Amino acid sequence: MLLTVLRFNFASPHGNPRTQGELLTSALELAQWGESRGITSISVDEHHATGHGWSCNPIMAAAMFLARTTTLIASVDCALGPLWNPVRLAEDIALVDNMSRGRLHTTVGLGYRTVEYDSLGVDFGRRGQLMDNLIENMLSVWSDTGTWTRPHPPLYVGGGVRATARRAVRFKLPLSLADHLPDIAAYYRELCAEAGIKPLIIMPGPINRGMVFLHEDPDRAWAELGDHILWEAVTYGEWSTDQRSFMHLPGVATLDEVKASGRYRFLTPEQLIDEVRGADQYGPLVMHPLVGGMPVDEAWKSVQLLTDRVLPALS
């Protein structure tokens, strides 16, 4: 079965609350409708001080999707752990875990934007220590609190360096890598073997397939809708000079650069079908239908092409 993911961040260039309201409503409707037609999961993330309406509370956002669905998995990719009160985050996740019967999967990561730490009054230099304190306290809270998922709701340690692997092993948690990093994965497995625990790794595949937007005419889509993608790619890329994840494009400035990167792709249904059929192991198919405040009707067309043309052909 093809893992299909709808990613939502609710951001748009001007961060107008009315626009965000429309994006939120449309995202919930797309997820609820898509679930009934084979879409398996949604993904939300966390950022602060953006000025663009970017998702700032991924647990709350995930809960909204899960309350409207019955089988969909909500993946938080990721919550910025050191910016949360450990007890509050543990209780919030436990609440959603119980409500959704175990359909919330949360990755906690350090983040990399000092402005986010400053805006919430948290010392960026202590982020590693704060993360350790967070995880330790969350696991303690869950050990004393009834949760649907036992021994605790699904929790992953996210990042892309050796310290991430050590932290995951120290707390006997799965590792979620931000990119295809086989060396870090091997290091984690080595540490797991030494500790006598079973490794569990989430890692993007060696081929970065980016985020797909389906359209009958990709060239026309780039010309008419590409500015929405360009805005997000440039905005996200400006947050760091390093490639922080398999979707990060530091320094990108033009639509041609975005197209060449392969991080965002317009494809026809037939192109996607051929691509999936031709792959030994395709991995998750990630769609970002409301990217950059994309017009809602175009987002619906993209998702409907997936559910009505692509998934039936691959089943």
Secondary structure, 3 states (H helix, E strand, C coil): CCCEEEECCCCCCCCCHHHHHHHHHHHHHHHHHHHCCCCCEEEECCCCCCCCCCCCCHHHHHHHHHHCCCCCEEEEEEEEHHHCCHHHHHHHHHHHHHHHCCCEEEEEECCCCHHHHHHCCCCHHHHHHHHHHHHHHHHHHHHHCCCCCCCCCCEEEEECCHHHHHHHHHCCCCEEECCCCHHHHHHHHHHHHHHCCCCCEECCCCCCCCEEEECCCHHHHHHHHHHHHHHHHHHHHCCCCCCCCCCCCCCCCCHHHHHHHCCEEEECHHHHHHHHHCCCCCCCEEECCCHHHCCHHHHHHHHHHHHHHHHHHHC
